[in-house]
């Protein structure tokens, strides 16, 4: 059974992402209180894999996680896209009119404010995360208290959903990386994550972008990340789709010529969630 480190507890979005990625294999969850804990758990061998949220389609990138993957020497072996769905859930037998209190992570409450504004008599309580908010009402059999969390949480803790998809926006997705301490060889990879630095010389980045265009390599993301040791200097994180591996090797050769530091963070299969 594979040990997978996640941020949060059983039933969390990270747990759901892990379940989707490892759908063909049974997994054992290693719960971590923060993202650094996930990276440490994998780097020390306490878990074979880790799952890290890396960006949200609305809120943007989680910059520290890019840096930690590089810092802890981890390898990206896959990715998962997960639609963010917020749902109002209660212990079995409770009805909407029974509710007087709703609890969840502050962001989840904010993301559901349009629905919650229709119930001004409800008391709203902030919790550490969505999964723990739901777990609390389940294990304590709390009557009159609802939680806002995912459908996966409701299934995990056997809660009834009274209102589905109550989030303000329905087009919010979170992208997760699956990371490993060891590099897993994957001859069938079609996506690559790169980390590199560039000198402060005119045309360095343009030269790289021109090379990608010439080699017919599609860049799906570019993210600048501040260098802690050099204020106002930046490294770059880039995702590219690779149809031709020979062209990809040519790109790496070009990067080696213009960059003082290049690291391949991962070669893996693209999650084709949006193509299904």
The 8 nearest C-alpha neighbors of each residue, nearest first, counted from 0:
[[1, 26, 25, 27, 2, 24, 3, 47],
 [0, 2, 26, 27, 3, 47, 25, 24],
 [3, 1, 27, 46, 47, 26, 28, 0],
 [2, 4, 48, 28, 49, 46, 29, 27],
 [5, 3, 29, 49, 37, 46, 28, 30],
 [6, 4, 50, 30, 13, 31, 37, 49],
 [7, 5, 31, 33, 34, 32, 30, 13],
 [8, 6, 32, 31, 30, 11, 5, 9],
 [9, 7, 30, 11, 10, 130, 6, 131],
 [8, 10, 11, 14, 7, 28, 130, 30],
 [9, 11, 152, 130, 14, 155, 8, 151],
 [12, 10, 130, 14, 13, 9, 8, 7],
 [11, 13, 15, 14, 16, 10, 149, 151],
 [14, 12, 16, 11, 15, 5, 17, 6],
 [15, 13, 17, 11, 12, 16, 10, 9],
 [14, 16, 12, 18, 13, 17, 19, 11],
 [17, 15, 13, 19, 18, 14, 12, 20],
 [18, 16, 14, 20, 15, 19, 21, 13],
 [19, 17, 15, 21, 16, 20, 22, 14],
 [18, 20, 16, 22, 17, 21, 15, 79],
 [19, 21, 17, 18, 22, 16, 79, 78],
 [22, 20, 18, 24, 23, 19, 17, 25],
 [21, 23, 19, 18, 24, 20, 25, 17],
 [22, 24, 21, 25, 20, 19, 18, 26],
 [25, 23, 21, 22, 26, 0, 1, 18],
 [26, 24, 0, 1, 27, 23, 21, 22],
 [27, 25, 1, 0, 2, 24, 28, 3],
 [26, 28, 2, 1, 3, 0, 29, 25],
 [29, 27, 3, 2, 4, 30, 26, 5],
 [30, 28, 4, 3, 5, 31, 2, 27],
 [29, 31, 8, 5, 7, 4, 28, 6],
 [32, 30, 6, 36, 33, 7, 5, 37],
 [31, 33, 7, 6, 36, 30, 34, 8],
 [34, 32, 6, 36, 35, 31, 37, 7],
 [33, 35, 37, 36, 6, 38, 51, 64],
 [36, 34, 38, 37, 33, 39, 67, 64],
 [35, 37, 39, 34, 33, 31, 38, 40],
 [38, 36, 34, 40, 35, 4, 39, 31],
 [37, 39, 35, 41, 36, 40, 42, 34],
 [40, 38, 42, 36, 41, 37, 43, 35],
 [39, 41, 45, 37, 43, 38, 42, 46],
 [40, 42, 46, 44, 38, 39, 43, 45],
 [41, 43, 39, 44, 180, 40, 38, 71],
 [44, 42, 40, 41, 45, 39, 46, 180],
 [43, 45, 41, 46, 42, 40, 47, 180],
 [44, 46, 40, 43, 41, 47, 42, 2],
 [47, 45, 2, 41, 44, 3, 48, 40],
 [48, 46, 2, 41, 3, 179, 44, 1],
 [49, 47, 3, 179, 46, 178, 41, 4],
 [48, 50, 4, 178, 3, 177, 5, 37],
 [49, 51, 177, 5, 176, 4, 178, 13],
 [52, 50, 176, 175, 53, 49, 177, 34],
 [51, 53, 175, 174, 54, 176, 173, 50],
 [54, 52, 61, 175, 174, 60, 51, 64],
 [55, 53, 60, 59, 174, 61, 173, 52],
 [54, 56, 173, 59, 58, 57, 172, 174],
 [55, 57, 172, 171, 59, 58, 173, 54],
 [58, 56, 55, 59, 171, 172, 170, 54],
 [59, 57, 55, 56, 60, 54, 171, 61],
 [60, 58, 55, 54, 57, 56, 61, 53],
 [59, 61, 54, 62, 53, 55, 58, 222],
 [62, 60, 53, 54, 63, 64, 59, 65],
 [61, 63, 64, 65, 60, 66, 224, 53],
 [64, 62, 66, 65, 61, 67, 68, 34],
 [63, 65, 67, 66, 62, 61, 68, 53],
 [66, 64, 62, 63, 68, 67, 69, 53],
 [65, 67, 63, 64, 69, 68, 70, 62],
 [68, 66, 70, 64, 69, 65, 71, 63],
 [67, 69, 73, 65, 66, 71, 70, 72],
 [68, 70, 72, 67, 66, 71, 73, 65],
 [69, 71, 67, 72, 68, 66, 73, 65],
 [72, 70, 73, 68, 69, 67, 42, 38],
 [73, 71, 69, 70, 68, 74, 180, 42],
 [74, 72, 180, 68, 71, 179, 178, 69],
 [73, 75, 179, 264, 265, 178, 182, 180],
 [74, 76, 265, 178, 264, 177, 77, 176],
 [77, 75, 267, 178, 177, 265, 74, 266],
 [78, 76, 177, 267, 75, 176, 268, 79],
 [77, 79, 176, 175, 177, 270, 269, 80],
 [78, 80, 175, 174, 270, 16, 81, 176],
 [81, 79, 174, 173, 175, 272, 172, 82],
 [80, 82, 173, 172, 83, 174, 79, 16],
 [81, 83, 172, 171, 84, 173, 80, 170],
 [84, 82, 172, 171, 81, 85, 173, 149],
 [85, 83, 164, 149, 82, 86, 166, 150],
 [86, 84, 148, 164, 149, 166, 165, 147],
 [87, 85, 163, 147, 164, 148, 165, 162],
 [86, 88, 147, 162, 161, 146, 160, 145],
 [89, 87, 160, 146, 159, 145, 161, 158],
 [88, 90, 145, 159, 158, 93, 91, 160],
 [89, 91, 158, 159, 137, 93, 92, 140],
 [92, 90, 159, 93, 158, 89, 157, 94],
 [91, 93, 90, 94, 159, 89, 142, 158],
 [92, 94, 91, 90, 89, 97, 95, 142],
 [93, 95, 97, 96, 92, 98, 161, 89],
 [96, 94, 97, 98, 161, 93, 143, 162],
 [95, 97, 94, 98, 99, 93, 143, 118],
 [98, 96, 143, 94, 95, 93, 99, 142],
 [97, 99, 143, 144, 96, 95, 100, 145],
 [98, 100, 121, 143, 144, 122, 97, 120],
 [101, 99, 122, 144, 121, 98, 123, 145],
 [102, 100, 145, 123, 146, 144, 122, 124],
 [101, 103, 124, 146, 123, 125, 132, 145],
 [104, 102, 129, 126, 132, 147, 125, 146],
 [103, 105, 128, 126, 129, 107, 125, 106],
 [106, 104, 108, 125, 107, 109, 103, 126],
 [107, 105, 109, 108, 104, 110, 103, 111],
 [106, 108, 110, 104, 109, 105, 111, 103],
 [109, 107, 105, 111, 106, 110, 112, 103],
 [110, 108, 106, 112, 111, 107, 105, 113],
 [109, 111, 107, 166, 108, 167, 112, 106],
 [112, 110, 166, 108, 109, 167, 113, 114],
 [111, 113, 115, 109, 114, 110, 116, 108],
 [114, 112, 116, 115, 111, 167, 117, 166],
 [115, 113, 112, 116, 111, 117, 165, 166],
 [114, 116, 112, 117, 118, 113, 111, 119],
 [115, 117, 113, 118, 114, 119, 112, 111],
 [118, 116, 115, 114, 119, 113, 112, 120],
 [119, 117, 116, 115, 120, 121, 114, 122],
 [118, 120, 121, 116, 117, 115, 122, 123],
 [121, 119, 118, 122, 99, 100, 117, 116],
 [122, 120, 99, 100, 119, 118, 123, 101],
 [121, 123, 100, 101, 99, 120, 124, 119],
 [122, 124, 101, 102, 100, 121, 125, 108],
 [123, 125, 102, 101, 126, 122, 103, 100],
 [126, 124, 105, 104, 103, 102, 123, 127],
 [125, 127, 104, 103, 128, 132, 102, 124],
 [128, 126, 104, 131, 125, 129, 132, 103],
 [129, 127, 104, 126, 131, 130, 103, 132],
 [130, 128, 103, 148, 132, 104, 131, 147],
 [129, 131, 11, 133, 132, 10, 128, 134],
 [132, 130, 134, 133, 128, 129, 135, 127],
 [133, 131, 129, 103, 135, 130, 134, 126],
 [132, 134, 130, 146, 131, 135, 136, 137],
 [133, 135, 131, 137, 132, 136, 130, 138],
 [136, 134, 132, 137, 133, 138, 131, 139],
 [135, 137, 141, 139, 140, 133, 134, 138],
 [138, 136, 134, 140, 135, 139, 90, 156],
 [137, 139, 135, 140, 136, 134, 141, 156],
 [140, 138, 136, 141, 137, 135, 134, 142],
 [141, 139, 137, 136, 138, 142, 90, 135],
 [142, 140, 136, 139, 144, 143, 137, 90],
 [141, 143, 144, 140, 93, 90, 97, 98],
 [142, 144, 98, 97, 99, 100, 141, 145],
 [145, 143, 100, 142, 98, 101, 141, 99],
 [144, 146, 101, 89, 88, 100, 87, 102],
 [147, 145, 102, 133, 88, 101, 87, 103],
 [146, 148, 87, 86, 103, 85, 88, 129],
 [147, 149, 129, 85, 86, 146, 152, 130],
 [148, 150, 151, 152, 85, 84, 86, 153],
 [149, 151, 153, 152, 154, 86, 148, 84],
 [152, 150, 154, 149, 153, 155, 10, 15],
 [153, 151, 10, 155, 149, 150, 154, 130],
 [152, 154, 158, 150, 156, 151, 155, 157],
 [153, 155, 157, 151, 152, 156, 150, 158],
 [154, 156, 152, 153, 157, 10, 151, 9],
 [155, 157, 153, 154, 158, 152, 137, 134],
 [158, 156, 154, 153, 155, 159, 137, 90],
 [157, 159, 153, 90, 89, 156, 91, 88],
 [160, 158, 88, 89, 91, 90, 161, 153],
 [161, 159, 88, 87, 162, 89, 158, 86],
 [160, 162, 87, 88, 159, 95, 163, 89],
 [161, 163, 87, 160, 86, 165, 164, 88],
 [164, 162, 86, 165, 87, 160, 161, 85],
 [165, 163, 85, 86, 84, 166, 162, 169],
 [164, 166, 85, 163, 111, 86, 114, 167],
 [167, 165, 111, 110, 85, 168, 164, 84],
 [166, 168, 111, 110, 113, 165, 169, 112],
 [169, 167, 166, 170, 171, 110, 165, 111],
 [168, 170, 171, 166, 167, 84, 164, 83],
 [171, 169, 168, 172, 82, 56, 83, 57],
 [170, 172, 83, 56, 169, 57, 82, 168],
 [173, 171, 82, 56, 83, 81, 55, 170],
 [174, 172, 55, 81, 80, 54, 56, 82],
 [173, 175, 80, 54, 79, 53, 52, 55],
 [176, 174, 52, 79, 51, 53, 78, 80],
 [177, 175, 78, 51, 50, 77, 178, 52],
 [176, 178, 50, 77, 49, 78, 76, 75],
 [179, 177, 75, 49, 74, 48, 76, 176],
 [178, 180, 48, 74, 181, 73, 47, 49],
 [181, 179, 73, 42, 41, 74, 182, 178],
 [182, 180, 179, 183, 74, 73, 47, 178],
 [181, 183, 74, 184, 180, 179, 76, 265],
 [184, 182, 181, 185, 76, 179, 74, 266],
 [183, 185, 182, 186, 266, 267, 188, 187],
 [184, 186, 187, 188, 183, 267, 266, 268],
 [185, 187, 188, 184, 267, 266, 189, 244],
 [186, 188, 185, 189, 268, 267, 184, 266],
 [189, 187, 267, 268, 185, 186, 266, 190],
 [188, 190, 241, 268, 240, 242, 267, 269],
 [191, 189, 240, 267, 241, 269, 268, 239],
 [190, 192, 266, 239, 265, 238, 267, 193],
 [191, 193, 238, 265, 264, 237, 263, 239],
 [194, 192, 263, 237, 264, 236, 262, 238],
 [193, 195, 236, 262, 235, 261, 263, 237],
 [196, 194, 261, 260, 235, 234, 262, 193],
 [195, 197, 234, 260, 258, 235, 259, 198],
 [198, 196, 258, 199, 259, 203, 257, 195],
 [197, 199, 200, 258, 196, 203, 259, 257],
 [200, 198, 197, 201, 203, 232, 202, 204],
 [201, 199, 198, 203, 202, 197, 204, 257],
 [200, 202, 203, 199, 204, 205, 198, 206],
 [201, 203, 205, 204, 206, 200, 207, 199],
 [204, 202, 206, 205, 201, 200, 207, 197],
 [205, 203, 207, 206, 202, 208, 197, 201],
 [206, 204, 202, 208, 207, 203, 209, 201],
 [207, 205, 209, 203, 204, 208, 202, 210],
 [206, 208, 210, 204, 205, 209, 211, 203],
 [209, 207, 205, 211, 210, 206, 204, 212],
 [210, 208, 212, 206, 211, 207, 205, 213],
 [211, 209, 213, 207, 208, 212, 214, 206],
 [210, 212, 216, 208, 214, 209, 213, 215],
 [211, 213, 215, 209, 210, 214, 216, 208],
 [214, 212, 210, 211, 215, 209, 216, 208],
 [213, 215, 211, 212, 216, 246, 210, 250],
 [216, 214, 212, 213, 211, 217, 246, 210],
 [217, 215, 211, 214, 212, 241, 240, 218],
 [216, 218, 240, 239, 219, 215, 211, 241],
 [219, 217, 239, 220, 238, 240, 216, 237],
 [220, 218, 238, 239, 217, 240, 221, 237],
 [221, 219, 238, 237, 218, 222, 239, 236],
 [220, 222, 237, 236, 238, 223, 235, 219],
 [221, 223, 236, 235, 224, 237, 220, 60],
 [222, 224, 235, 234, 233, 236, 225, 221],
 [223, 225, 234, 233, 235, 222, 226, 62],
 [226, 224, 233, 232, 227, 234, 231, 223],
 [227, 225, 233, 229, 228, 232, 234, 224],
 [228, 226, 229, 225, 230, 232, 233, 231],
 [227, 229, 226, 230, 232, 225, 231, 233],
 [228, 230, 226, 232, 227, 231, 225, 233],
 [229, 231, 232, 227, 228, 226, 225, 233],
 [232, 230, 229, 233, 225, 226, 227, 228],
 [233, 231, 230, 229, 226, 225, 234, 227],
 [234, 232, 225, 226, 224, 223, 231, 235],
 [233, 235, 196, 224, 195, 223, 226, 225],
 [236, 234, 223, 195, 222, 194, 224, 196],
 [235, 237, 194, 222, 221, 193, 223, 195],
 [236, 238, 221, 193, 220, 192, 235, 222],
 [239, 237, 192, 220, 219, 191, 218, 193],
 [240, 238, 218, 191, 217, 219, 190, 241],
 [239, 241, 190, 217, 189, 216, 218, 191],
 [240, 242, 189, 190, 243, 216, 239, 244],
 [243, 241, 189, 244, 240, 216, 246, 247],
 [242, 244, 246, 245, 241, 247, 216, 189],
 [245, 243, 247, 246, 248, 242, 241, 189],
 [244, 246, 248, 247, 243, 249, 250, 242],
 [247, 245, 249, 244, 248, 243, 214, 250],
 [246, 248, 244, 250, 245, 249, 251, 243],
 [249, 247, 251, 245, 250, 246, 244, 252],
 [248, 250, 246, 252, 247, 251, 253, 245],
 [251, 249, 247, 253, 248, 252, 254, 246],
 [252, 250, 254, 248, 253, 249, 255, 247],
 [251, 253, 249, 255, 250, 254, 248, 256],
 [252, 254, 250, 256, 251, 255, 249, 257],
 [255, 253, 251, 257, 256, 252, 258, 250],
 [254, 256, 252, 253, 258, 257, 251, 261],
 [257, 255, 253, 254, 258, 252, 259, 251],
 [256, 258, 254, 255, 253, 197, 259, 203],
 [259, 257, 197, 260, 255, 254, 196, 256],
 [258, 260, 196, 197, 261, 257, 255, 198],
 [259, 261, 195, 258, 196, 262, 255, 197],
 [262, 260, 195, 194, 258, 255, 263, 259],
 [261, 263, 194, 193, 264, 195, 260, 69],
 [262, 264, 193, 265, 192, 194, 261, 191],
 [265, 263, 74, 192, 193, 75, 262, 194],
 [264, 266, 75, 192, 74, 263, 191, 76],
 [267, 265, 191, 188, 190, 76, 192, 75],
 [268, 266, 188, 76, 77, 190, 265, 189],
 [269, 267, 188, 189, 190, 77, 270, 187],
 [268, 270, 190, 271, 189, 267, 78, 77],
 [269, 271, 272, 78, 79, 268, 80, 77],
 [270, 272, 274, 273, 269, 275, 80, 268],
 [273, 271, 274, 270, 275, 80, 79, 81],
 [274, 272, 271, 275, 270, 80, 81, 172],
 [273, 275, 271, 272, 270, 269, 80, 79],
 [274, 273, 272, 271, 270, 80, 269, 81]]
